[in-house]
Amino acid sequence: MLIAIKKEEWLGNIKNDILAGMVTSIALIPEVIGFALIAGVNPMTALFASVTTALVTSLTGGRPAMVSAAAGSMALVMVNLIKNHGIHYMVAATILTGIIQLVLGYLGIQKLMKFIPKSVMLGFVNALALLIFTAQIQQLLGSSLPAYLMVGLTIALMYTIPKVIKSVPPALIAIILMTAASIFLPLGVQTVGDMGDMSGGLPHLALPAIPLNFETLAIIFPTALALSIVGLLESLLTAPIVDEMTQTTSDQQREVKSQGLANIITGFLGGPAGCAMIGQAVINVKSGGRKRLSTFTAGLFLLFLIVVLKGLMIQIPTAALIGIMITVAIATFDWSSFHYVKTVHITEGAIMILTVAIVLYTHNLAIGVVTGVILSIIAFIAKISTIDVVKEGTRFMIHGQLFFASTHDFMKAFEEPLAEKLVILDFTHSHIWDDTSVEAILTVVKKLKAQDVEVQLEGLNTQSHQLLEKLKDYFSD
């Protein structure tokens, strides 16, 4: 895979990209640490993995300004593997995840994205926004009054600063001000350093210390496959959101390959698998990030923070970062969804709501999206399976799509014996899709001929006629 060296993908927005990358790197810290603790991974290991993922995808990815790191959705998938078999098996699963994603990238897995309807996309975005919001509230519950005040003040700063200062991202100003307040005032608020053990050195290339045999493969493959699906779903669903926000397009196949490459490298460095993070991607874009330089800066500055400025980094108050993420959740939620539900057919609205509900219940984006797609397919089949047969003298006009789900209604229209000696089946307003349809037509023709009724087929389009001619001998046997 070639590293992106196109000048226009890196330059032209240097100041904003650098500042946005700095903000994004800081915003990554509490999310990555929080989910690392859930998964049972050392926070510093997850932070270094985020550096690797961000840098590799910034160089090789297909969606500039989209931020990838050690994401919570991936952490939830690997919890049981780490609990039952240990960190080394997680590392092996991460490497295998990357290999699977790389293969899927070359196979063109991104083409399946066209089968995700608008209702499911909206459900995904809104569920993710609600997950981001609820995660912040859960962190905040039981905090001190100064923490609540700091969150409120941070939110206020996020909305008021852009009205006064447009050259610097409001999140960066808010973080600096709140960190200074936390250091110089006796507020007693929780800081990044309070979230977990922040010890640990630089990672190094190594193979996981596990047996390389089929037994190991049987253990890690289910987790790796789940990680591959979840990671690609989240990345490929986040890319169009960044596309829309930046009014640009992305290369989704390249992004799939990049995610795979990033996870392979991260695995060999001992880190957990990652994928796109919509919250941080929104922060990056909202802070002015547009080019690859923004995500490259995010990875590089995060490395600088955890290696050189760790003493300062651990003093960043989590309340300030919670306030920023709450504004991100508000910005991520598609508020036009309320109008969408009232406007579209009840089926689409229900699917969007169900997608949101399933994601919130399972905390698994893949389950929610896949379920939403399946429900959409069922609804679509039900919608187009209605077929009408209208009798106009000796002519029977067939209206609708003729396929396996509609053949029953088609055949039912000819249950009663006919008095006519000549019947014309007119398919001008229909289309024959499959072998079940051909069999149904030939069955009706055979039944009518048994009643001494002559049957003529008219109005068949080219594809329908070819299918009928191809299969009629098979069903005549």
Order of alpha helices (4+ residues) and beta strands (2+ residues): alpha-alpha-beta-alpha-alpha-alpha-alpha-alpha-alpha-alpha-beta-alpha-alpha-alpha-alpha-alpha-alpha-alpha-beta-beta-alpha-beta-alpha-beta-alpha
